[in-house]
Amino acid sequence: MINVIPFPNIDPVLLELGPLVIRWYSLAYIVGIIAGWRYGLALVGLKPSFVTAPQFENIVLWVTMGIILGGRLGYVFFYNFDYFYENPGDILKLWHGGMSFHGGLLGVIAVVIIYARLHHITMLPLFDILACAAPIGIFLGRLANFVNGELYGRETNVPWAMIFPGSDGNPRHPSQLYEAFLEGVVLFVVLAVLVRRPSWRVRPGLLAGVFILGYSLARFFVEFFREPDSQLGYIIDFFTMGQLLCIPMMLVGITTIIIALKRPLQANG
């Protein structure tokens, strides 16, 4: 008999008052956005700075919409298109879960580009600050996935294996915690160290490139321990949809870093 760590069985619903239901999953998004906003404001104060506090504060609502719309549409098109094609009304049922990081990233990129052009702001410094703040929300989101007992890992006999509710009863990797650590904690620390170095801040886009490359590498690695989505399975041999979506991310991250390093140094207030 394989020893497993008992799953904590935390109620996914934090608070329920009549029709008002607050779930850990939705709370993770709310707290992540607020914490990212406050952290981003602190980074704006570092010199040299290319973004003002009002400019960053004004884009937070745009970014929130980009995360929600992009994340949901990404899940619809990347992970479960056949189902939502037959049940389009369920696309709006966000409380049932189903968000894609890659879709959310595309949504944020789109709204930042639009916002920057409308307000005549250089977009790369905005991307840098958002990149440094993003791991906060990713960390909380993965913890919420763990609480929900979703997106669990593949079968294993490691000492820290868990049996997740709703699974087949076999011990599995707590892959949500792996992602929370690598995509959240590790990536946050790396970017927190780099953003405090003026030599990195004077190269707009460099921190964003590190984030994109770092996330894609961490996600690609953890996907080897995460159970593939049941409706998709493996896409090519033993690769998952998450891994395939990370490949262009790696290329974008590397390209962004190279371009930023070649770009002449900039200085501002």
FIKE-798874 format. One record per residue: residue in one letter; x negated, y negated, z negated of N, C-alpha, C, O in turn. Coordinates in steps of 0.02 Angstrom, whole numbers, plus 50000, padded with zeros to 5 digits. Layout:
BEGIN
aXYZXYZXYZXYZ;...
# end
This chain:
BEGIN
m499585006050000500005000050000499564993850000499124993149957;i499664989250047499264983250052499534978050003500134976650000;n499074975249963499274969949917499404963449956499024961750002;v499924960049938500084953749971500214948449918500384950049861;i500124942249938500294936649894501044935249902501274934349958;p501424935149848502144933849854502294927149887501984922149870;f502754927149934502964920949965503334916849912503764919549877;p503194910349906503494906349852504244905549855504564903949804;n504544906649913505274906049921505544899349895506014899149855;i505224893949917505474887349901506084885849945506074887150005;d506604883249914507214881749952507064876450004506834870949986;p507184877850068507054872850120507444866450110507264861150136;v507994866850073508404860950059508184857949993508244861149941;l507924851949995507694848549935508264845949893508264846649832;l508764843049927509324839949891509954840349934509924839149995;e510504842049903511134842449939511684839149897511854841549843;l511944833649923512474829949889513054829149938513064824349977;g513524833749936514074833649983513824834350054513464839150069;p513994829550098513754830050168513024828050176512724829250229;l512734825150124512034822950128511574828850111511584831450055;v511174830750159510704836250150510004833850167509874831650223;i509554834250119508854832250129508424838450128508394841950077;r508104839850184507674845750190506944843750185506754838150201;w506544848550163505824847350159505534845550228505074841550233;y505824848550279505574847450347505664840250368505204837050393;s506274837550357506394830550375506004825850330505774820550352;l505944827750266505564823550219504824823150240504504817950232;a504564828650267503864828750290503764823550345503254820050346;y504244822950391504194817950444504224810950415503824806550434;i504684809850370504774803050341504154800950302503894795450313;v503924805350257503334803650217502714803050261502294798650250;g502654807450310502084807150355502044800650393501504797750400;i502614798250417502624791950455502464786050409502084781650427;i502764786050348502634780550301501904780550279501584775250279;a501644786450261500944786850239500474784950296499974781550284;g500624787150357500214785350414500224777850428499724774950446;w500804774850419500884767650428500444763850378500084759250396;r500474765850314500084762450263499324763450274498934758850266;y499144769550292498434770950305498194767050365497634764450365;g498604766750417498424763050477498314755650462497854752550489;l498734752850419498654745850400497984744650365497664739550375;a497784749550324497134748950290496564749050341496064745550333;l496634753150393496114753650444496074747350486495534745450510;v496644744150496496654737950536496204732650503495924728450538;g496144732950437495744727950401494994728950408494614724550389;l494784734650435494064735850444493794731550501494124730550552;k493194729050492492874724850543492314728750578491954732550544;p492234728050643492634723850689493324726950701493404733050701;s493814722650711494494724850722494754722350788494604716650809;f495134726550822495414724650887496174724350886496494722750936;v496464725950827497194726150819497374722250757497054723050705;t497894718150761498114714450702498634718650664498934723250691;a498724716950601499214720550560499924720050589500264725150591;p500144714150611500824713750641500884718050704501404721250714;q500374718250744500394722350805500484729750787500884733250818;f500124731950736500174738950716500854740450683501154745550697;e501084735950640501724737050607502294737350657502754741250649;n502264733050708502804732750756502844739050800503374740450828;i502294742750804502304748650848502534754950811502654760050843;v502594754550745502754760550705503434763450726503504769450734;l503934759150735504594761550756504554764750825504874769950837;w504174761850870504084764750936503774771750931503984776450964;v503254772150890502914778550882503384783850853503374789650873;t503794781750805504274786450775504744789250828504874795250830;m504994784950871505434787250925505054791750974505324796650998;g504424790050987504024794251031503914801251003503944806151039;i503794801650937503694808050904504324812350909504294818150927;i504894809250892505524813050890505754815150960505894821050972;l505784810351006506024811851073505534816451110505734821351141;g504894814651107504394818651141504334825651111504284830551147;g504354825951044504294832451011504874837051028504784843051040;r505474834251029506064838351045506064840451118506184846351133;l505944835751163505954837451234505384842251252505454846451296;g504824841451217504274846051228504454853151209504284857851244;y504814853851153505034860451133505524863351183505504869251199;v505974859051207506484861351255506144863851319506314869251343;f505684860051346505394861751411504804866651406504714870751452;f504424866351352503844870751347504004877551317503694882551335;y504494877751271504584883851231505254887351239505294893351228;n505774883751257506434886951256506894884151310507474882651297;f506634883351370507014879951422507644883851441508174880851450;d507594890451448508164894451470508754893651421509324892951443;y508614893851357509154893251308509484886351312510104885951315;f509084881051314509384874451314509694872651381510124868351385;y509484876051434509804875051499510524877551496510974874651526;e510634883051459511304885851451511684882551394512304882751393;n511324879451346511654876251289511384869051280511054867651230;p511504864651328511214857951325511424853951263511064849551240;g512014855451237512244851851178511814853051117511794848851072;d511454858651115511034860251058510384856251057510024856351007;i510234852851111509614848751113509634843551058509114841851029;l510224840851043510294835550994510294838250922510264834250875;k510334844750912510384847550845509674848350815509424853950807;l509384842650799508704842650772508654846050705508124848550686;w509204846150668509184849250601509104856850604508974860050553;h509174859650663509054866850672508314868350684508124874150691;g507904863050687507184864150699507034864450773507484864250815;g506394864850788506174865350857505854858950882506174854950917;m505224857850864504844852050886504174854450912503884859250886;s503914851150962503274852950993502774847350980502904841550996;f502194849150953501674844050943501464841051009501404834951016;h501344845351059501104842851123501614838051154501424833151185;g502254839651147502764835051172502774828551133502844823151162;g502694829051067502664823051026502074818651044502124812551045;l501504821851059500914818051079501044814251144500864808451150;l501344817651193501504814351256501994808651245501944803351278;g502474809651199502944804351184502604798251154502764792551173;v502144799351108501784793751077501354790151128501334784051130;i501004793951170500594790851222501024786451267500824780851284;a501604788851286502044785151330502274778551298502254773351330;v502504778851235502764772751203502204767751189502314761751192;v501604770251173501044765551161500854761951225500724755951224;i500854765551281500694762351345501214756951361501044751451382;i501854758751352502384753951366502344747951320502384742151342;y502244749151255502204743751206501614739151221501684733051219;a501044742151236500444738151248500524733751310500304728051311;r500844736451362500944732451422501454726951412501364721351438;l501974728351375502484723251362502204717451320502404711751330;h501754719051275501494713951230500774711851246500454708251209;h500524714251303499864712351328499324713651275498914709351259;i499324719851249498854721951199498414727551228498664731751266;t497784727551212497344732951232497554739351196497584739351134;m497704744651233498014750551202497524755151166497714758451118;l496904755651188496444760451159496324759551084496314764551048;p496244753351059496174752550986496794754950949496734757550893;l497384754150978497994756750947497964764350943498134767250891;f497754767450997497694774750997497194777050944497304782250912;d496654773350934496154775250885496454775350814496344780150777;i496814770150797497114769750730497634775150721497664778450669;l498064776150771498574781350766498264788250761498524792550726;a497704789250796497364795650793497114797150723497154802850699;c496844792050690496584792950622497144794450572497044797950523;a497734791650585498304792650539498694798950553499024801650508;a498654801450614499074807250635498974813450592499474816850577;p498364815250571498284821450531498694821550467498834826950441;i498874815750441499294815550380499964818750395500184823150358;g500284816650448500924819450467500874826750487501324830750472;i500334828550522500244835450543500184839950481500484845350479;f499794837850432499714841650370500384842850336500544848450318;l500774837550327501424838250294501904842450335502294846350308;g501874841750401502314845650444502174853050440502634857150439;r501524854950437501344862050431501544864850363501744870650358;l501494860750311501734863050246502494864250248502744868950217;a502844859950283503564860850290503724867150329504204870650313;n503334868750381503414875050417503334880950371503694885850375;f502844880450325502724885750277503324886550230503544892150217;v503574881050205504154881350160504744884550195505114888350165;n504834882850259505384885650298505274893050316505734896450338;g504674895550305504524902450323504524903550398504694908950422;e504354898350437504364898750510503664898050537503204895950502;l503574899850601502934899450634502384903150595501814900850591;y502574908850567502094912750528501614916550573501674916550635;g501124919750541500584922750578500704929950599501234932750589;r500184932750629500214939650653500104944450595499874942550541;e500254950750606500164955850555499424956450536498984955850579;t499304957450472498614957850448498584961650382499094962850350;n497974963550363497874966850298497404962750254497114965450207;v497324956250269496894952050228497204951350158497814951750152;p496804950150106497074949850038497574944250027497974944649980;w497564939150069498024933550059498634933850106498974928950116;a498754939850133499334940750177499984939550139500004940350077;m500504937750175501164936650145501704939950186501624941150246;i502254941450154502844943950190503344938250191503604936150140;f503484935850251503904930050258504644932050265504794937050297;p505094928250234505804929750241506024929150314505814924550349;g506424933750336506654933650405506194937250453506364937950511;s505614939450428505154943150472505324950550469505844952450442;d504884954750498505004961950498504774965450434504794971550430;g504564961550385504354964450321503634966550318503404969150267;n503254965250371502544967050371502124961150347502304955350359;p501564962450313501124957050290500844953150349500644956050399;r500834946550342500624942350398500174936650373500184934750315;h499794933950421499374928050406499824922050389500314920850425;p499664918350337500014911950325499714906650371499384901950348;s499834907350435499494903250485499694895850479499314891450501;q500274894450450500464887450440499954883950395499804878050405;l499704887550345499204884650299498534883850334498164879150319;y498374888450379497754887650417497784881150458497304877350461;e498364880150490498444874150531498444867850488498154862750507;a498774868150430498784862350385498074860450365497914854550360;f497654865450354496964864050332496544861350389496214856250382;l496544864750447496114862750502496374856650538495994851850549;e497014856650557497294851150595497444845050552497464839450575;g497544846450487497704841050441497114838650401496844833250413;v496894842750353496374840650306495704839450341495404834050335;v495464844450377494794843950408494774838250459494314834150458;l495274837850502495284832650553495354825750522495044820950545;f495744825250469495804818750434495144816550405494954810750412;v494784821150372494144819450342493644817250395493294812250386;v493604821050449493124819350502493264812350529492804808350536;l493884810850544494054804350571493984798850519493794793150536;a494124800350455494044795450402493314793350394493174787550380;v492864798050404492154796450400491934792350461491584787350454;l492154794450520491944791150581492224784050587491874779550611;v492844783050566493164776550576492834771250532492904765250546;r492494773250480492154768450437491454766650461491084763050427;r491274769150519490634767450549490764762450605491074764150656;p490514756250598490634751150650490424753350719490714751350769;s489904757550722489654759750788490174763950825490134764550886;w490644766850789491184770750820491784766250836492114767350887;r491914761350794492494757050805492394752350865492874750150895;v491754750750881491634746150937491674749751005491544746751057;r491854756051004491954759851066492684762151068492824767951052;p493144757751087493854759551089493994765951129493734766851184;g494394770251100494564776651131494154782451106494334788251115;l493594780951073493154786351050493474790450995493444796650997;l493784787150947494114790750892494724794650918494864800150894;a495084791750965495654795250995495424801551030495744806751026;g494854801051065494584806951099494374812351050494484818251063;v494084810350994493884815250943494504818750915494494824750904;f495034814850903495644817850877495934822950926496104828550907;i495984821050989496284825451039495874831851046496144837351048;l495214831051050494784836951056494794841150992494844847250995;g494764837850934494764841450871495404845350860495384851150838;y495974842150874496614845650865496664851550912496864857050891;s496494850550974496574855951024496124861851006496334867651015;l495524860650982495084866150963495354869850902495354876050900;a495594866050852495874869250792496504873250809496574878850785;r496934870450848497554873850866497414880050908497724885250898;f496954879450955496784885150998496524890950955496694896750967;f496114889350906495834894450862496374897750819496404903850815;v496794893750787497294896450742497814900550779498114905150750;e497934899050842498424902750881498244910250885498684914350898;f497614912050875497414919050875497684922650813497694928750811;f497884918850763498154921650701498904920550694499224923450650;r499194916550738499894914750734500314919150780500104920650837;e500884921350757501324925550797501594921450856501854915950846;p501544924050917501814920350975502564919350968502904923250935;d502814914050998503534912750997503894918751027503724921151081;s504414921050991504754927251011505054926751080505074931751117;q505294920751100505614920051165505114919751222505304920151281;l504464918951206503954918351257503454924051256503254926651308;g503244925951195502724931051190502064928251216501944922251213;y501644932651242501004930551271501124928351343501484931551380;i500804922851362500904920151429500424923351478500634925851530;i499784923151462499274926251505498844930751460498474928351417;d498884937251472498514942051431498674940951358499244942251336;f498184938651318498294937751246498334930351228498254928551169;f498444925951277498484918851264499214916751255499664919351288;t499334912051210500004909651196500124902951232499664899951259;m500744900851231500914894351260500544888751225500304884151258;g500494889151159500124884051122499414883451144499144877851150;q499084889051158498394888851181498334886051251497874882251265;l498794887851295498774885251363498864877651364498554874151403;l499304875151319499414867951316498804864351286498704858451299;c498404867951248497814864951218497234864151268496804859851259;i497234868151320496674867851368496644860951402496104857951403;p497194858351430497144851551459496994846351405496684841251420;m497214847551344497054842951290496304842551278496024837151269;m495974848351279495244848451271494914844351325494454840451312;l495134845251387494844841551443494954834051435494504830051449;v495554832251414495704825051404495274822251348495014816751353;g495204826151294494804823751238494084822851257493774817651240;i493794827651292493094827151313493004821251360492524817451353;t493454820551409493414815051457493464808351422493094803651438;t493924807751374494024801551338493394799651299493194793851298;i493084804551267492474803351229491904801051275491554796151259;i491824804351332491284802551379491384795451405490904791551408;i492004793851424492134787051450492014781851397491724776551411;a492224783251335492124778451280491394777351266491184771651251;l490994782551270490274781951257489924778051312489424774651299;k490174778551372489864775051428490094767851433489774763751465;r490664766251402490934759551406490504754651366490264756551312;p490384748551389489994743651351490294742451283490904742551274;l489864741251233490094740051165490514733751163490394728951199;q491024733951120491464728151112491424725751040491304729750994;a491514719451032491514716550964492084711650958492254708151005;n492374711450899492924706950887492934705250813492524707750774;g493424700750794493474698650725493254703750678493264702650617;
# end
